[in-house]
Amino acid sequence: MLSAVTTFLLWLLPKLYTPPETFEAGVMMYTNLYYIIRLWVNFIHTPLALK
């Protein structure tokens, strides 16, 4: 069940922010809360999906 939730979040979260257009904007992505949440969800999703 948790794997399904994290899969859904990995699909949804990138839709909540615009991708960076420049390198500098990409470096500043750490200030975007949705981007940080997506990274943590991806970190958690990998071991859940491998079980």
PyMOL Python script that loads the backbone (N, CA, C, O; Angstrom):
from pymol import cmd

cmd.read_pdbstr("""\
ATOM      1  N   MET A   1       0.825  -1.198   0.000  1.00  0.00           N
ATOM      2  CA  MET A   1       0.000   0.000   0.000  1.00  0.00           C
ATOM      3  C   MET A   1       0.865   1.256   0.000  1.00  0.00           C
ATOM      4  O   MET A   1       0.589   2.203  -0.736  1.00  0.00           O
ATOM      5  N   LEU A   2       1.919   1.265   0.831  1.00  0.00           N
ATOM      6  CA  LEU A   2       2.795   2.431   0.876  1.00  0.00           C
ATOM      7  C   LEU A   2       3.520   2.651  -0.445  1.00  0.00           C
ATOM      8  O   LEU A   2       3.763   3.788  -0.848  1.00  0.00           O
ATOM      9  N   SER A   3       3.861   1.567  -1.107  1.00  0.00           N
ATOM     10  CA  SER A   3       4.507   1.683  -2.408  1.00  0.00           C
ATOM     11  C   SER A   3       3.572   2.361  -3.411  1.00  0.00           C
ATOM     12  O   SER A   3       4.018   3.166  -4.228  1.00  0.00           O
ATOM     13  N   ALA A   4       2.306   2.044  -3.354  1.00  0.00           N
ATOM     14  CA  ALA A   4       1.333   2.666  -4.256  1.00  0.00           C
ATOM     15  C   ALA A   4       1.191   4.157  -3.959  1.00  0.00           C
ATOM     16  O   ALA A   4       1.098   4.967  -4.881  1.00  0.00           O
ATOM     17  N   VAL A   5       1.176   4.517  -2.694  1.00  0.00           N
ATOM     18  CA  VAL A   5       1.064   5.928  -2.305  1.00  0.00           C
ATOM     19  C   VAL A   5       2.289   6.701  -2.763  1.00  0.00           C
ATOM     20  O   VAL A   5       2.166   7.798  -3.307  1.00  0.00           O
ATOM     21  N   THR A   6       3.477   6.132  -2.547  1.00  0.00           N
ATOM     22  CA  THR A   6       4.687   6.838  -2.962  1.00  0.00           C
ATOM     23  C   THR A   6       4.775   6.927  -4.485  1.00  0.00           C
ATOM     24  O   THR A   6       5.271   7.924  -5.011  1.00  0.00           O
ATOM     25  N   THR A   7       4.305   5.908  -5.199  1.00  0.00           N
ATOM     26  CA  THR A   7       4.280   5.981  -6.659  1.00  0.00           C
ATOM     27  C   THR A   7       3.377   7.113  -7.120  1.00  0.00           C
ATOM     28  O   THR A   7       3.739   7.871  -8.020  1.00  0.00           O
ATOM     29  N   PHE A   8       2.214   7.231  -6.514  1.00  0.00           N
ATOM     30  CA  PHE A   8       1.302   8.320  -6.847  1.00  0.00           C
ATOM     31  C   PHE A   8       1.936   9.674  -6.555  1.00  0.00           C
ATOM     32  O   PHE A   8       1.817  10.597  -7.361  1.00  0.00           O
ATOM     33  N   LEU A   9       2.608   9.805  -5.411  1.00  0.00           N
ATOM     34  CA  LEU A   9       3.254  11.074  -5.069  1.00  0.00           C
ATOM     35  C   LEU A   9       4.380  11.408  -6.036  1.00  0.00           C
ATOM     36  O   LEU A   9       4.579  12.575  -6.376  1.00  0.00           O
ATOM     37  N   LEU A  10       5.116  10.396  -6.482  1.00  0.00           N
ATOM     38  CA  LEU A  10       6.176  10.647  -7.458  1.00  0.00           C
ATOM     39  C   LEU A  10       5.612  11.099  -8.797  1.00  0.00           C
ATOM     40  O   LEU A  10       6.299  11.781  -9.557  1.00  0.00           O
ATOM     41  N   TRP A  11       4.395  10.738  -9.090  1.00  0.00           N
ATOM     42  CA  TRP A  11       3.728  11.213 -10.298  1.00  0.00           C
ATOM     43  C   TRP A  11       3.164  12.620 -10.091  1.00  0.00           C
ATOM     44  O   TRP A  11       3.242  13.457 -10.991  1.00  0.00           O
ATOM     45  N   LEU A  12       2.601  12.883  -8.915  1.00  0.00           N
ATOM     46  CA  LEU A  12       1.900  14.142  -8.655  1.00  0.00           C
ATOM     47  C   LEU A  12       2.841  15.309  -8.349  1.00  0.00           C
ATOM     48  O   LEU A  12       2.645  16.404  -8.877  1.00  0.00           O
ATOM     49  N   LEU A  13       3.839  15.103  -7.524  1.00  0.00           N
ATOM     50  CA  LEU A  13       4.655  16.211  -7.038  1.00  0.00           C
ATOM     51  C   LEU A  13       5.352  17.007  -8.143  1.00  0.00           C
ATOM     52  O   LEU A  13       5.389  18.233  -8.038  1.00  0.00           O
ATOM     53  N   PRO A  14       5.903  16.399  -9.186  1.00  0.00           N
ATOM     54  CA  PRO A  14       6.520  17.229 -10.233  1.00  0.00           C
ATOM     55  C   PRO A  14       5.537  18.141 -10.965  1.00  0.00           C
ATOM     56  O   PRO A  14       5.950  19.117 -11.591  1.00  0.00           O
ATOM     57  N   LYS A  15       4.257  17.838 -10.892  1.00  0.00           N
ATOM     58  CA  LYS A  15       3.254  18.683 -11.528  1.00  0.00           C
ATOM     59  C   LYS A  15       2.968  19.944 -10.713  1.00  0.00           C
ATOM     60  O   LYS A  15       2.314  20.865 -11.204  1.00  0.00           O
ATOM     61  N   LEU A  16       3.455  19.989  -9.470  1.00  0.00           N
ATOM     62  CA  LEU A  16       3.178  21.124  -8.589  1.00  0.00           C
ATOM     63  C   LEU A  16       4.234  22.219  -8.663  1.00  0.00           C
ATOM     64  O   LEU A  16       4.087  23.260  -8.023  1.00  0.00           O
ATOM     65  N   TYR A  17       5.289  22.002  -9.427  1.00  0.00           N
ATOM     66  CA  TYR A  17       6.298  23.048  -9.606  1.00  0.00           C
ATOM     67  C   TYR A  17       6.789  23.017 -11.053  1.00  0.00           C
ATOM     68  O   TYR A  17       6.724  21.993 -11.732  1.00  0.00           O
ATOM     69  N   THR A  18       7.276  24.161 -11.495  1.00  0.00           N
ATOM     70  CA  THR A  18       7.782  24.234 -12.864  1.00  0.00           C
ATOM     71  C   THR A  18       9.243  23.812 -12.888  1.00  0.00           C
ATOM     72  O   THR A  18       9.988  24.119 -11.957  1.00  0.00           O
ATOM     73  N   PRO A  19       9.662  23.117 -13.931  1.00  0.00           N
ATOM     74  CA  PRO A  19      11.061  22.715 -14.012  1.00  0.00           C
ATOM     75  C   PRO A  19      11.956  23.937 -14.208  1.00  0.00           C
ATOM     76  O   PRO A  19      11.537  24.926 -14.810  1.00  0.00           O
ATOM     77  N   PRO A  20      13.163  23.872 -13.709  1.00  0.00           N
ATOM     78  CA  PRO A  20      14.058  25.028 -13.852  1.00  0.00           C
ATOM     79  C   PRO A  20      14.452  25.246 -15.312  1.00  0.00           C
ATOM     80  O   PRO A  20      14.647  24.294 -16.068  1.00  0.00           O
ATOM     81  N   GLU A  21      14.565  26.514 -15.690  1.00  0.00           N
ATOM     82  CA  GLU A  21      14.917  26.841 -17.066  1.00  0.00           C
ATOM     83  C   GLU A  21      16.413  27.074 -17.239  1.00  0.00           C
ATOM     84  O   GLU A  21      16.941  26.920 -18.340  1.00  0.00           O
ATOM     85  N   THR A  22      17.098  27.444 -16.165  1.00  0.00           N
ATOM     86  CA  THR A  22      18.530  27.704 -16.249  1.00  0.00           C
ATOM     87  C   THR A  22      19.251  26.883 -15.194  1.00  0.00           C
ATOM     88  O   THR A  22      18.630  26.323 -14.291  1.00  0.00           O
ATOM     89  N   PHE A  23      20.558  26.819 -15.319  1.00  0.00           N
ATOM     90  CA  PHE A  23      21.365  26.106 -14.338  1.00  0.00           C
ATOM     91  C   PHE A  23      21.209  26.723 -12.955  1.00  0.00           C
ATOM     92  O   PHE A  23      21.091  26.011 -11.957  1.00  0.00           O
ATOM     93  N   GLU A  24      21.211  28.049 -12.903  1.00  0.00           N
ATOM     94  CA  GLU A  24      21.081  28.745 -11.620  1.00  0.00           C
ATOM     95  C   GLU A  24      19.738  28.440 -10.961  1.00  0.00           C
ATOM     96  O   GLU A  24      19.661  28.270  -9.744  1.00  0.00           O
ATOM     97  N   ALA A  25      18.692  28.372 -11.764  1.00  0.00           N
ATOM     98  CA  ALA A  25      17.370  28.023 -11.229  1.00  0.00           C
ATOM     99  C   ALA A  25      17.370  26.581 -10.720  1.00  0.00           C
ATOM    100  O   ALA A  25      16.726  26.276  -9.716  1.00  0.00           O
ATOM    101  N   GLY A  26      18.085  25.701 -11.407  1.00  0.00           N
ATOM    102  CA  GLY A  26      18.186  24.316 -10.958  1.00  0.00           C
ATOM    103  C   GLY A  26      18.924  24.194  -9.636  1.00  0.00           C
ATOM    104  O   GLY A  26      18.576  23.363  -8.797  1.00  0.00           O
ATOM    105  N   VAL A  27      19.940  25.020  -9.455  1.00  0.00           N
ATOM    106  CA  VAL A  27      20.689  25.011  -8.199  1.00  0.00           C
ATOM    107  C   VAL A  27      19.813  25.510  -7.058  1.00  0.00           C
ATOM    108  O   VAL A  27      19.969  25.061  -5.922  1.00  0.00           O
ATOM    109  N   MET A  28      18.910  26.415  -7.335  1.00  0.00           N
ATOM    110  CA  MET A  28      18.042  26.984  -6.300  1.00  0.00           C
ATOM    111  C   MET A  28      16.803  26.139  -6.008  1.00  0.00           C
ATOM    112  O   MET A  28      15.954  26.555  -5.219  1.00  0.00           O
ATOM    113  N   MET A  29      16.682  24.971  -6.621  1.00  0.00           N
ATOM    114  CA  MET A  29      15.510  24.130  -6.394  1.00  0.00           C
ATOM    115  C   MET A  29      15.402  23.652  -4.947  1.00  0.00           C
ATOM    116  O   MET A  29      14.327  23.237  -4.514  1.00  0.00           O
ATOM    117  N   TYR A  30      16.505  23.704  -4.192  1.00  0.00           N
ATOM    118  CA  TYR A  30      16.439  23.267  -2.797  1.00  0.00           C
ATOM    119  C   TYR A  30      15.520  24.151  -1.965  1.00  0.00           C
ATOM    120  O   TYR A  30      15.148  23.769  -0.855  1.00  0.00           O
ATOM    121  N   THR A  31      15.146  25.318  -2.469  1.00  0.00           N
ATOM    122  CA  THR A  31      14.227  26.192  -1.736  1.00  0.00           C
ATOM    123  C   THR A  31      12.762  25.853  -2.016  1.00  0.00           C
ATOM    124  O   THR A  31      11.870  26.386  -1.357  1.00  0.00           O
ATOM    125  N   ASN A  32      12.505  24.968  -2.989  1.00  0.00           N
ATOM    126  CA  ASN A  32      11.141  24.588  -3.346  1.00  0.00           C
ATOM    127  C   ASN A  32      10.713  23.388  -2.492  1.00  0.00           C
ATOM    128  O   ASN A  32      11.306  22.312  -2.583  1.00  0.00           O
ATOM    129  N   LEU A  33       9.699  23.578  -1.679  1.00  0.00           N
ATOM    130  CA  LEU A  33       9.251  22.542  -0.758  1.00  0.00           C
ATOM    131  C   LEU A  33       8.781  21.283  -1.491  1.00  0.00           C
ATOM    132  O   LEU A  33       9.087  20.173  -1.058  1.00  0.00           O
ATOM    133  N   TYR A  34       8.042  21.438  -2.593  1.00  0.00           N
ATOM    134  CA  TYR A  34       7.550  20.276  -3.338  1.00  0.00           C
ATOM    135  C   TYR A  34       8.702  19.462  -3.913  1.00  0.00           C
ATOM    136  O   TYR A  34       8.633  18.234  -3.954  1.00  0.00           O
ATOM    137  N   TYR A  35       9.748  20.127  -4.352  1.00  0.00           N
ATOM    138  CA  TYR A  35      10.917  19.438  -4.887  1.00  0.00           C
ATOM    139  C   TYR A  35      11.607  18.617  -3.798  1.00  0.00           C
ATOM    140  O   TYR A  35      11.994  17.473  -4.033  1.00  0.00           O
ATOM    141  N   ILE A  36      11.758  19.195  -2.621  1.00  0.00           N
ATOM    142  CA  ILE A  36      12.400  18.494  -1.504  1.00  0.00           C
ATOM    143  C   ILE A  36      11.543  17.307  -1.064  1.00  0.00           C
ATOM    144  O   ILE A  36      12.080  16.236  -0.778  1.00  0.00           O
ATOM    145  N   ILE A  37      10.239  17.478  -1.006  1.00  0.00           N
ATOM    146  CA  ILE A  37       9.350  16.372  -0.636  1.00  0.00           C
ATOM    147  C   ILE A  37       9.461  15.248  -1.668  1.00  0.00           C
ATOM    148  O   ILE A  37       9.480  14.072  -1.304  1.00  0.00           O
ATOM    149  N   ARG A  38       9.534  15.607  -2.961  1.00  0.00           N
ATOM    150  CA  ARG A  38       9.676  14.591  -4.005  1.00  0.00           C
ATOM    151  C   ARG A  38      10.968  13.804  -3.832  1.00  0.00           C
ATOM    152  O   ARG A  38      10.978  12.589  -4.032  1.00  0.00           O
ATOM    153  N   LEU A  39      12.053  14.472  -3.466  1.00  0.00           N
ATOM    154  CA  LEU A  39      13.312  13.770  -3.244  1.00  0.00           C
ATOM    155  C   LEU A  39      13.204  12.784  -2.082  1.00  0.00           C
ATOM    156  O   LEU A  39      13.694  11.659  -2.179  1.00  0.00           O
ATOM    157  N   TRP A  40      12.572  13.191  -0.996  1.00  0.00           N
ATOM    158  CA  TRP A  40      12.406  12.296   0.153  1.00  0.00           C
ATOM    159  C   TRP A  40      11.475  11.134  -0.166  1.00  0.00           C
ATOM    160  O   TRP A  40      11.724  10.000   0.244  1.00  0.00           O
ATOM    161  N   VAL A  41      10.403  11.418  -0.898  1.00  0.00           N
ATOM    162  CA  VAL A  41       9.482  10.340  -1.283  1.00  0.00           C
ATOM    163  C   VAL A  41      10.203   9.345  -2.172  1.00  0.00           C
ATOM    164  O   VAL A  41      10.015   8.138  -2.028  1.00  0.00           O
ATOM    165  N   ASN A  42      11.024   9.831  -3.085  1.00  0.00           N
ATOM    166  CA  ASN A  42      11.795   8.935  -3.945  1.00  0.00           C
ATOM    167  C   ASN A  42      12.770   8.096  -3.120  1.00  0.00           C
ATOM    168  O   ASN A  42      12.956   6.911  -3.397  1.00  0.00           O
ATOM    169  N   PHE A  43      13.381   8.694  -2.128  1.00  0.00           N
ATOM    170  CA  PHE A  43      14.310   7.991  -1.243  1.00  0.00           C
ATOM    171  C   PHE A  43      13.596   6.871  -0.481  1.00  0.00           C
ATOM    172  O   PHE A  43      14.155   5.790  -0.298  1.00  0.00           O
ATOM    173  N   ILE A  44      12.377   7.125  -0.042  1.00  0.00           N
ATOM    174  CA  ILE A  44      11.585   6.143   0.703  1.00  0.00           C
ATOM    175  C   ILE A  44      10.982   5.107  -0.232  1.00  0.00           C
ATOM    176  O   ILE A  44      10.877   3.933   0.122  1.00  0.00           O
ATOM    177  N   HIS A  45      10.582   5.539  -1.432  1.00  0.00           N
ATOM    178  CA  HIS A  45       9.906   4.661  -2.389  1.00  0.00           C
ATOM    179  C   HIS A  45      10.805   3.503  -2.843  1.00  0.00           C
ATOM    180  O   HIS A  45      10.335   2.377  -3.000  1.00  0.00           O
ATOM    181  N   THR A  46      12.078   3.778  -3.049  1.00  0.00           N
ATOM    182  CA  THR A  46      12.969   2.756  -3.604  1.00  0.00           C
ATOM    183  C   THR A  46      13.015   1.494  -2.744  1.00  0.00           C
ATOM    184  O   THR A  46      12.789   0.412  -3.285  1.00  0.00           O
ATOM    185  N   PRO A  47      13.292   1.562  -1.439  1.00  0.00           N
ATOM    186  CA  PRO A  47      13.277   0.308  -0.667  1.00  0.00           C
ATOM    187  C   PRO A  47      11.884  -0.306  -0.538  1.00  0.00           C
ATOM    188  O   PRO A  47      11.754  -1.527  -0.444  1.00  0.00           O
ATOM    189  N   LEU A  48      10.844   0.526  -0.534  1.00  0.00           N
ATOM    190  CA  LEU A  48       9.493  -0.036  -0.466  1.00  0.00           C
ATOM    191  C   LEU A  48       9.162  -0.840  -1.721  1.00  0.00           C
ATOM    192  O   LEU A  48       8.537  -1.898  -1.641  1.00  0.00           O
ATOM    193  N   ALA A  49       9.576  -0.343  -2.860  1.00  0.00           N
ATOM    194  CA  ALA A  49       9.262  -1.015  -4.110  1.00  0.00           C
ATOM    195  C   ALA A  49      10.112  -2.269  -4.306  1.00  0.00           C
ATOM    196  O   ALA A  49       9.709  -3.174  -5.037  1.00  0.00           O
ATOM    197  N   LEU A  50      11.265  -2.336  -3.675  1.00  0.00           N
ATOM    198  CA  LEU A  50      12.134  -3.501  -3.807  1.00  0.00           C
ATOM    199  C   LEU A  50      11.729  -4.666  -2.911  1.00  0.00           C
ATOM    200  O   LEU A  50      12.192  -5.790  -3.102  1.00  0.00           O
ATOM    201  N   LYS A  51      10.871  -4.400  -1.941  1.00  0.00           N
ATOM    202  CA  LYS A  51      10.444  -5.472  -1.026  1.00  0.00           C
ATOM    203  C   LYS A  51       9.644  -6.520  -1.733  1.00  0.00           C
ATOM    204  O   LYS A  51       9.209  -7.490  -1.111  1.00  0.00           O
TER     205      LYS A  51
END
""", "prot")
cmd.dss("prot")
cmd.show_as("cartoon", "prot")
cmd.util.cbc("prot")
cmd.orient("prot")
